[in-house]
Amino acid sequence: MISRLNHVAIAVPNLDAAVARYRDGLGAEVSAPQDLPEHGVTVVFVNLSNSKVELLHPLGENSPIKGFLEKNPSGGIHHMCFEVSDIRAAAEKLIQLGARVLGDGKPRIGAHGLPVLFLHPKDFDGTLIELEEVAG
């Protein structure tokens, strides 16, 4: 069902400082910041040859990342994103197996302009999982 790891997301308390560490310290190619008001985050992607690292920063007072950073003030890994070819079929199969899809269960458009869903971390060994539909 899942194909490749699309990205690992890291919640960061200071986006500019995090970008500088990856760009200047590690020599990585880093995208421009992108505000996603519907998700309550600002994201930056660190582009690697085989995957990406997504830097997440709260956008607005109701950001889901805000609570994460209150519990983890230094930041930390927030979620992993895996690619699937059919997000609705993947969700249906996972629900049948007892997994919980967060939110209303319907895919929303993510940072790459593609449908995404999140799966409850308690169903995946304490890890929040994002599924992103990509063309097969």
MDAnalysis code that builds the backbone (N, CA, C; Angstrom):
import MDAnalysis as mda
import numpy as np

u = mda.Universe.empty(408, n_residues=136, atom_resindex=np.repeat(np.arange(136), 3), trajectory=True)
u.add_TopologyAttr("name", ["N", "CA", "C"] * 136)
u.add_TopologyAttr("resid", np.arange(1, 137))
u.add_TopologyAttr("resname", ["MET", "ILE", "SER", "ARG", "LEU", "ASN", "HIS", "VAL", "ALA", "ILE", "ALA", "VAL", "PRO", "ASN", "LEU", "ASP", "ALA", "ALA", "VAL", "ALA", "ARG", "TYR", "ARG", "ASP", "GLY", "LEU", "GLY", "ALA", "GLU", "VAL", "SER", "ALA", "PRO", "GLN", "ASP", "LEU", "PRO", "GLU", "HIS", "GLY", "VAL", "THR", "VAL", "VAL", "PHE", "VAL", "ASN", "LEU", "SER", "ASN", "SER", "LYS", "VAL", "GLU", "LEU", "LEU", "HIS", "PRO", "LEU", "GLY", "GLU", "ASN", "SER", "PRO", "ILE", "LYS", "GLY", "PHE", "LEU", "GLU", "LYS", "ASN", "PRO", "SER", "GLY", "GLY", "ILE", "HIS", "HIS", "MET", "CYS", "PHE", "GLU", "VAL", "SER", "ASP", "ILE", "ARG", "ALA", "ALA", "ALA", "GLU", "LYS", "LEU", "ILE", "GLN", "LEU", "GLY", "ALA", "ARG", "VAL", "LEU", "GLY", "ASP", "GLY", "LYS", "PRO", "ARG", "ILE", "GLY", "ALA", "HIS", "GLY", "LEU", "PRO", "VAL", "LEU", "PHE", "LEU", "HIS", "PRO", "LYS", "ASP", "PHE", "ASP", "GLY", "THR", "LEU", "ILE", "GLU", "LEU", "GLU", "GLU", "VAL", "ALA", "GLY"])
u.atoms.positions = np.array([
    [0.829, -1.193, 0.000],
    [0.000, 0.000, 0.000],
    [0.870, 1.253, 0.000],
    [1.763, 1.420, 1.014],
    [2.636, 2.594, 0.982],
    [3.782, 2.320, 0.017],
    [4.251, 3.384, -0.601],
    [5.376, 3.199, -1.508],
    [6.629, 3.802, -0.885],
    [6.883, 5.063, -1.107],
    [8.113, 5.629, -0.570],
    [7.832, 6.611, 0.554],
    [8.857, 6.835, 1.352],
    [8.797, 7.867, 2.379],
    [8.868, 9.211, 1.671],
    [7.844, 10.032, 1.834],
    [7.845, 11.343, 1.197],
    [8.640, 12.335, 2.032],
    [8.332, 12.387, 3.340],
    [9.077, 13.294, 4.214],
    [8.909, 12.910, 5.676],
    [9.824, 13.433, 6.474],
    [9.721, 13.408, 7.927],
    [9.532, 14.859, 8.333],
    [8.506, 15.120, 9.147],
    [8.202, 16.488, 9.559],
    [8.728, 16.753, 10.960],
    [9.376, 17.895, 11.113],
    [9.930, 18.307, 12.397],
    [9.290, 19.635, 12.778],
    [8.654, 19.666, 13.946],
    [8.105, 20.915, 14.462],
    [9.260, 21.726, 15.047],
    [9.328, 22.998, 14.681],
    [10.439, 23.840, 15.120],
    [9.913, 25.106, 15.796],
    [10.552, 25.526, 16.900],
    [10.102, 26.746, 17.575],
    [10.528, 28.019, 16.858],
    [11.605, 27.957, 16.062],
    [12.114, 29.120, 15.339],
    [12.432, 28.680, 13.912],
    [11.567, 29.025, 12.989],
    [11.707, 28.564, 11.611],
    [12.964, 29.119, 10.946],
    [13.258, 30.394, 11.147],
    [14.444, 30.986, 10.520],
    [15.720, 30.299, 10.997],
    [15.808, 30.025, 12.286],
    [16.995, 29.365, 12.834],
    [17.117, 27.941, 12.284],
    [15.998, 27.241, 12.182],
    [16.020, 25.874, 11.659],
    [16.442, 25.861, 10.193],
    [15.906, 26.786, 9.404],
    [16.286, 26.884, 7.989],
    [17.786, 27.128, 7.879],
    [18.321, 28.029, 8.695],
    [19.749, 28.343, 8.644],
    [20.592, 27.115, 8.989],
    [20.158, 26.320, 9.969],
    [20.915, 25.112, 10.339],
    [20.997, 24.133, 9.177],
    [19.869, 23.919, 8.500],
    [19.857, 22.961, 7.388],
    [20.561, 23.519, 6.153],
    [20.302, 24.797, 5.845],
    [20.878, 25.410, 4.638],
    [22.363, 25.707, 4.823],
    [22.693, 26.442, 5.877],
    [24.070, 26.903, 6.070],
    [24.936, 25.848, 6.753],
    [24.369, 25.180, 7.751],
    [25.145, 24.189, 8.493],
    [25.321, 22.883, 7.747],
    [24.244, 22.377, 7.153],
    [24.292, 21.086, 6.470],
    [24.410, 21.194, 4.954],
    [24.305, 22.417, 4.434],
    [24.458, 22.622, 2.994],
    [23.298, 22.104, 2.168],
    [22.121, 22.017, 2.775],
    [20.951, 21.472, 2.080],
    [20.236, 22.549, 1.267],
    [19.541, 22.092, 0.231],
    [18.663, 22.961, -0.550],
    [17.358, 23.107, 0.238],
    [16.952, 24.332, 0.488],
    [15.782, 24.601, 1.324],
    [14.796, 25.455, 0.531],
    [13.513, 25.078, 0.574],
    [12.483, 25.829, -0.143],
    [12.139, 27.124, 0.596],
    [11.402, 27.971, -0.080],
    [10.865, 29.171, 0.558],
    [9.740, 28.757, 1.509],
    [9.502, 29.528, 2.563],
    [8.388, 29.223, 3.473],
    [7.054, 29.296, 2.740],
    [6.155, 28.407, 3.128],
    [4.815, 28.354, 2.539],
    [3.804, 28.323, 3.680],
    [2.917, 29.317, 3.746],
    [1.855, 29.343, 4.749],
    [0.712, 28.450, 4.297],
    [0.253, 27.597, 5.197],
    [-0.907, 26.726, 4.949],
    [-1.947, 27.012, 6.025],
    [-2.731, 28.087, 5.870],
    [-3.689, 28.465, 6.907],
    [-4.693, 27.361, 7.234],
    [-5.091, 26.558, 6.226],
    [-6.066, 25.502, 6.467],
    [-5.509, 24.392, 7.362],
    [-4.170, 24.316, 7.473],
    [-3.524, 23.332, 8.353],
    [-2.925, 23.991, 9.590],
    [-2.914, 25.331, 9.635],
    [-2.387, 26.048, 10.788],
    [-0.869, 25.987, 10.907],
    [-0.172, 25.900, 9.775],
    [1.290, 25.808, 9.817],
    [1.933, 26.607, 8.693],
    [3.177, 26.948, 8.915],
    [4.067, 27.418, 7.868],
    [5.073, 26.297, 7.670],
    [5.334, 25.931, 6.426],
    [6.239, 24.819, 6.151],
    [7.396, 25.268, 5.266],
    [8.512, 24.605, 5.458],
    [9.689, 24.740, 4.606],
    [10.159, 23.322, 4.340],
    [10.529, 23.030, 3.111],
    [11.019, 21.699, 2.777],
    [12.521, 21.729, 2.543],
    [13.189, 20.799, 3.203],
    [14.605, 20.548, 2.980],
    [14.644, 19.420, 1.959],
    [15.129, 19.724, 0.768],
    [15.092, 18.760, -0.334],
    [16.349, 17.899, -0.344],
    [16.125, 16.590, -0.321],
    [17.204, 15.613, -0.363],
    [17.062, 14.780, -1.625],
    [18.063, 14.027, -1.970],
    [17.997, 13.247, -3.204],
    [16.949, 12.135, -3.134],
    [16.667, 11.630, -1.953],
    [15.749, 10.494, -1.833],
    [14.488, 10.789, -1.027],
    [14.363, 11.982, -0.463],
    [13.197, 12.318, 0.366],
    [13.261, 13.806, 0.705],
    [12.480, 14.204, 1.702],
    [12.475, 15.583, 2.177],
    [12.350, 15.587, 3.703],
    [12.764, 16.679, 4.282],
    [12.474, 16.976, 5.682],
    [11.569, 18.194, 5.638],
    [10.450, 18.122, 6.329],
    [9.504, 19.244, 6.385],
    [9.673, 19.921, 7.736],
    [9.986, 21.205, 7.710],
    [10.065, 21.990, 8.938],
    [8.717, 22.663, 9.133],
    [8.092, 22.408, 10.282],
    [6.757, 22.932, 10.597],
    [6.850, 23.998, 11.671],
    [6.142, 25.077, 11.468],
    [6.083, 26.143, 12.470],
    [4.617, 26.585, 12.601],
    [4.176, 26.900, 13.817],
    [2.773, 27.298, 14.003],
    [2.402, 28.537, 13.184],
    [1.185, 28.504, 12.661],
    [0.612, 29.648, 11.957],
    [-0.743, 29.901, 12.593],
    [-0.845, 30.969, 13.361],
    [-2.104, 31.296, 14.028],
    [-2.216, 30.667, 15.408],
    [-3.142, 31.171, 16.176],
    [-3.330, 30.730, 17.560],
    [-3.896, 29.323, 17.680],
    [-4.588, 28.834, 16.663],
    [-5.204, 27.513, 16.735],
    [-4.375, 26.429, 16.036],
    [-3.116, 26.708, 15.824],
    [-2.250, 25.752, 15.138],
    [-2.098, 24.462, 15.952],
    [-2.241, 23.299, 15.301],
    [-2.014, 22.045, 16.009],
    [-0.554, 21.876, 16.428],
    [0.341, 22.601, 15.793],
    [1.760, 22.519, 16.133],
    [2.050, 23.278, 17.426],
    [1.225, 24.250, 17.743],
    [1.433, 25.047, 18.953],
    [1.424, 24.151, 20.197],
    [0.438, 23.267, 20.288],
    [0.363, 22.352, 21.432],
    [1.547, 21.403, 21.473],
    [1.967, 20.930, 20.305],
    [3.133, 20.041, 20.236],
    [4.364, 20.750, 20.787],
    [4.571, 22.010, 20.377],
    [5.740, 22.755, 20.836],
    [5.639, 23.135, 22.307],
    [4.434, 23.282, 22.835],
    [4.301, 23.535, 24.272],
    [4.782, 22.321, 25.062],
    [4.518, 21.131, 24.547],
    [4.972, 19.899, 25.203],
    [6.433, 19.601, 24.893],
    [6.916, 20.093, 23.763],
    [8.289, 19.842, 23.290],
    [8.906, 21.180, 22.879],
    [9.289, 22.019, 23.847],
    [9.712, 23.382, 23.513],
    [10.923, 23.484, 22.592],
    [11.739, 22.459, 22.541],
    [12.890, 22.480, 21.636],
    [12.531, 21.988, 20.239],
    [11.286, 21.528, 20.058],
    [10.857, 20.965, 18.785],
    [11.064, 19.467, 18.780],
    [10.801, 18.847, 17.643],
    [10.993, 17.409, 17.530],
    [10.235, 16.844, 16.349],
    [10.447, 15.549, 16.125],
    [9.765, 14.879, 15.021],
    [8.269, 14.883, 15.279],
    [7.501, 15.365, 14.325],
    [6.056, 15.479, 14.457],
    [5.332, 14.336, 13.748],
    [5.735, 14.026, 12.499],
    [5.093, 12.935, 11.767],
    [5.974, 12.446, 10.617],
    [5.568, 11.296, 10.083],
    [6.196, 10.752, 8.880],
    [5.127, 10.677, 7.813],
    [5.504, 10.967, 6.576],
    [4.559, 10.947, 5.464],
    [4.967, 9.890, 4.453],
    [4.022, 9.006, 4.145],
    [4.231, 7.965, 3.154],
    [3.337, 8.220, 1.945],
    [3.837, 7.894, 0.781],
    [3.069, 8.038, -0.453],
    [2.203, 6.803, -0.683],
    [0.986, 7.038, -1.188],
    [0.072, 5.970, -1.602],
    [-0.501, 6.360, -2.962],
    [-0.905, 5.357, -3.732],
    [-1.450, 5.658, -5.053],
    [-2.942, 5.963, -5.011],
    [-3.648, 5.456, -3.999],
    [-5.092, 5.678, -3.865],
    [-5.403, 5.904, -2.391],
    [-5.516, 7.168, -2.007],
    [-5.663, 7.511, -0.594],
    [-6.982, 7.020, -0.008],
    [-8.052, 7.053, -0.792],
    [-9.351, 6.591, -0.281],
    [-9.345, 5.080, -0.048],
    [-8.756, 4.317, -0.959],
    [-8.663, 2.864, -0.785],
    [-7.764, 2.534, 0.397],
    [-6.671, 3.276, 0.558],
    [-5.769, 3.052, 1.691],
    [-6.496, 3.317, 3.007],
    [-7.229, 4.432, 3.073],
    [-7.967, 4.767, 4.290],
    [-9.015, 3.710, 4.603],
    [-9.742, 3.267, 3.592],
    [-10.779, 2.256, 3.784],
    [-10.182, 0.965, 4.349],
    [-9.082, 0.532, 3.790],
    [-8.433, -0.694, 4.265],
    [-7.951, -0.532, 5.708],
    [-7.347, 0.610, 6.001],
    [-6.835, 0.850, 7.348],
    [-7.962, 0.926, 8.374],
    [-9.062, 1.551, 8.012],
    [-10.225, 1.628, 8.911],
    [-10.759, 0.235, 9.184],
    [-10.815, -0.603, 8.153],
    [-11.269, -1.992, 8.330],
    [-10.357, -2.755, 9.282],
    [-9.085, -2.380, 9.321],
    [-8.126, -3.028, 10.211],
    [-8.092, -2.394, 11.599],
    [-8.923, -1.353, 11.809],
    [-9.033, -0.736, 13.128],
    [-8.269, 0.556, 13.313],
    [-7.624, 1.043, 12.285],
    [-6.899, 2.313, 12.399],
    [-7.884, 3.475, 12.369],
    [-7.505, 4.574, 13.003],
    [-8.343, 5.772, 13.037],
    [-7.759, 6.862, 12.149],
    [-8.598, 7.383, 11.271],
    [-8.227, 8.519, 10.435],
    [-8.641, 9.767, 11.205],
    [-7.732, 10.719, 11.328],
    [-8.026, 11.933, 12.090],
    [-8.903, 12.891, 11.294],
    [-9.504, 13.825, 12.009],
    [-10.379, 14.808, 11.376],
    [-11.677, 14.167, 10.948],
    [-12.214, 14.646, 9.848],
    [-13.497, 14.119, 9.364],
    [-13.324, 12.888, 8.476],
    [-12.075, 12.434, 8.324],
    [-11.818, 11.238, 7.532],
    [-11.708, 11.479, 6.040],
    [-11.919, 12.719, 5.629],
    [-11.842, 13.050, 4.204],
    [-10.486, 13.669, 3.897],
    [-9.893, 13.308, 2.767],
    [-8.607, 13.901, 2.398],
    [-8.721, 15.414, 2.229],
    [-7.655, 16.105, 2.640],
    [-7.529, 17.539, 2.412],
    [-6.300, 17.758, 1.557],
    [-6.216, 18.904, 0.942],
    [-5.063, 19.215, 0.105],
    [-3.913, 19.659, 1.008],
    [-2.754, 19.019, 0.821],
    [-1.573, 19.300, 1.631],
    [-0.625, 20.278, 0.966],
    [0.574, 20.365, 1.520],
    [1.573, 21.336, 1.074],
    [2.033, 21.121, -0.357],
    [1.938, 19.898, -0.865],
    [2.365, 19.630, -2.237],
    [1.211, 19.740, -3.234],
    [0.045, 20.215, -2.750],
    [-1.110, 20.333, -3.628],
    [-1.787, 18.994, -3.902],
    [-1.510, 18.000, -3.072],
    [-2.049, 16.654, -3.239],
    [-2.890, 16.263, -2.019],
    [-3.819, 15.310, -2.185],
    [-4.654, 14.884, -1.057],
    [-3.827, 14.197, 0.033],
    [-4.140, 14.543, 1.296],
    [-3.472, 13.945, 2.453],
    [-4.484, 13.555, 3.510],
    [-4.104, 12.572, 4.316],
    [-4.854, 12.141, 5.499],
    [-3.850, 11.875, 6.612],
    [-4.297, 12.014, 7.849],
    [-3.451, 11.683, 8.989],
    [-4.076, 10.530, 9.757],
    [-3.218, 9.632, 10.241],
    [-3.647, 8.456, 10.993],
    [-3.227, 8.607, 12.445],
    [-4.096, 8.183, 13.359],
    [-3.877, 8.372, 14.792],
    [-2.572, 7.722, 15.238],
    [-1.754, 8.464, 16.003],
    [-0.473, 7.912, 16.447],
    [-0.609, 6.675, 17.345],
    [-1.693, 6.557, 18.065],
    [-1.862, 5.385, 18.949],
    [-2.026, 4.094, 18.148],
    [-2.367, 4.224, 16.873],
    [-2.522, 3.047, 16.019],
    [-1.225, 2.679, 15.299],
    [-0.185, 3.529, 15.442],
    [1.084, 3.310, 14.744],
    [2.266, 3.538, 15.676],
    [2.228, 2.858, 16.810],
    [3.355, 2.847, 17.743],
    [3.784, 4.236, 18.195],
    [2.808, 5.113, 18.414],
    [3.100, 6.450, 18.909],
    [3.553, 7.439, 17.858],
    [3.423, 7.083, 16.580],
    [3.878, 7.964, 15.503],
    [2.695, 8.430, 14.668],
    [2.559, 9.735, 14.527],
    [1.550, 10.301, 13.645],
    [1.981, 10.012, 12.212],
    [1.083, 9.421, 11.429],
    [1.379, 9.065, 10.046],
    [0.524, 9.910, 9.111],
    [1.157, 10.477, 8.106],
    [0.450, 11.175, 7.041],
    [0.537, 10.316, 5.793],
    [-0.569, 10.180, 5.111],
    [-0.587, 9.532, 3.797],
    [-0.819, 10.621, 2.755],
    [-0.057, 10.566, 1.669],
    [-0.197, 11.537, 0.586],
    [-0.405, 10.762, -0.711],
    [-1.468, 11.117, -1.429],
    [-1.740, 10.453, -2.691],
    [-0.890, 11.034, -3.798],
    [-0.175, 10.152, -4.485],
    [0.654, 10.573, -5.618],
    [0.272, 9.726, -6.829],
    [0.528, 10.261, -7.985],
    [0.237, 9.500, -9.206],
    [1.135, 8.278, -9.256],
    [0.530, 7.136, -9.575],
    [1.272, 5.874, -9.625],
    [2.209, 5.871, -10.752],
])
